[in-house]
Amino acid sequence: MPAENPAALDFLLTRRSRPAKTLTTPVPGREALHTLLTAAARTPDHGKLEPWRFVVLEKAALTRLADLVPTRGAALKIAEDKIAKAHAQFADADLAVAVVSSPKPSDKIPQIEQVYSAGAVCLALLNAALAAGWGANWLTGWPSHDAGFVTAGLGLGEGESVAGFIHIGTETGTPPERPRPDLAAITTWVTE
């Protein structure tokens, strides 16, 4: 029998993201954040390519990104309510980590598998933050998919994209449980 880790399994069975708008200070310091990033970097990456990287966004950087949102939103003709929501995502935050999908050329590892790995890094960072007692949330939104925003705001290079913004802080309240998937409806058992 494999060695069990009931505490880890219980955490995974009960984990719950915290809405980013409910997070406040204090936020993890650099040493604590280094531990969370180290945990996230242990994600399987299909060939040791490390097809992702981190951009840590502290308050001043988040304010700068918030200020960029209206300009990019207007250029893209995004609806005012969506611009306001994206602006708040950055303006109201105190710490976020942009997980950047950065696929590497490879004859063995398809690009899609490298992108999946970046998504796995997002979940690993989210879970590491929650396990360490912080509130955390994984957000995207139209700015994360806008080449103009991620180039000007984050300095992303060609072929790079944002897999997610992981907001981390002190939670101000526990959200109510939400409905979970019906496993019987989404699971197929193949026996032969």
N, C-alpha and C positions, 0 to 999 in steps of 0.2 A: 504494500500500500504506500502511496506517496505521503510525504510529510504534510500534515494539514496546517493551515494558518487561519483558524476560525475568525480571528479579529479582522484580518484583511478581507475575508469573504463577507463577514457581516457589514463591514464598511461599504463594499461594493453593492451589496443588496439593499442598503439604506441610503446611499449617497444622494445628495440633492443639491443641484446648483442653486446659487443665491442670485436673485436679480441684480444686475450691475447697478441699477439706480438706487439700491438699498445699501450699497457698500460705502464705507467712509474710512477716515483715518482712525487709528494708525494703519499703515500698510507695512508689509515686510521690508526690513532693511536689506542692504545688499548681501549680507552674509546669509540671512534666511532665504532670500530669493535665489542665491547661488545654489543652495540645497535643493530648492524646488526645480530649478533649471537642470540640475544634475540628474534628478529623478526622471524628468521628462526626456532627457537625452538618452536614457536607457531604452527608449522605444526601438523595436525591431526596425531596421532600415534597409533590409533587402540588399545585402552585399556590402555593408559598411561604407556606403556612399555618403552618409550624412546629408540627405537631400533636403535639408531644412536648416534654418538658423533663427536666432532670437533677436528682436529689437525691443529693448526695455524702454518703456515710455513713462517718464516721470511727469509730474504735474505741469511743468513749463512746456514740455513737448506735447502733452495732451491739449493744453490751451492753444498751442500753435496749430495743431491738427483741427481743433474745433473752429478756429478762425479760417481755415482753408475750406471747410465744408460748404459754406454758402456760395463761395465763388465757383467751386466745382459743380455744385448742385445747379446753379443758374446756367452754367455752360452746358450742362447735360439736360436742361429743362426738366429737372426732378420736381415733383410736387412739393409745395411749401411745407406740408406736414411731415413729409419724409426727410426734408432738409433739416427741419427742427429736431426731429428724432435723432438723426445722425449727429447733429451738432451737440445735443445733450449727451450722447454716448461718450464723447471726448471731453466736453466742458465740465461735466459733473464728476469725472473720474479723477482719482488720485494716483493710480498706478495701473498700467496694463502692459502686457507683453504681446507684441505682434509675433506670431509664429509665421515665418516666411517659408513658403514652399520654394525650394531652390533645386530643381532637378539637375542631375549631373549626366553628361553623355555616358551611355553604357550600351554595349552590345548584349549584355546579359540581363539587365534589369530594366523592364519597360518603364517609361515615364509615368504611366498611370499608377504603378506600384509605388513609385517614389512620392507621388502626390498623396496616395493613401497613407503613406508613412508620416507625412506632415500632419494629416488629420489625426493620426494616432498620437502624435506629439502633443497636439492641442488637448486631447482627452487626458493624456498622462499628466500634463501640467495642471489642468483643472483638478484632477483627482489628487495630485500631490498637494496642491494648495488647500483643498478641503481636508485632507488627512492631517495636515499640519495645523488645522484649526482656523484657517482663514475662510472668509466667504469668497466665492469665485464664480465667474460666469464666462462662457465662451460666446462671443458675439462676432458677427460679420456685418452685413448691411451693404448698401450700394457703394459706400466709399472703398470698401475692401476689394471691390471688383473693378474700380475705376483706375485705369492705368495712369491717368493724370494725377490723381490723388496719391496713389502709392509711390509714384516716382518723385513727385515734388515733396510729399510729406514724409516719406520713409527712406527715400533714396534707393528703392528697389531697382535691380538691374533687369536687363532683357531676359525673359523666360521665368522671372520670379513672380510670385503672387502671394497674397495674404491668405493663409489657411484659416486664421482666426485671430481675434484680439481676445486675450484672456485677461479679464479684469479681476484684480485681487485686492482685497481690503478687509476691513472689519465689518462683519455683518451686523445690521441693526435690528434684525428680526428674522425668525424662522418662517419661511413661507409654508403655506399649507401643502400637504401632499397632493400630487396631481394624479390623474388616471395613468396607469401604466399599460403597456401593450398586452393583449390577450395572446399568450404564448401558443395556445392551441390553434389560433387563427394564422400565426406567422411561422409555424414550425412544421416541417415535413420530415418524417422519419423514413429513411431508406434502409431496408433490412436485407435486400438481396440484389 
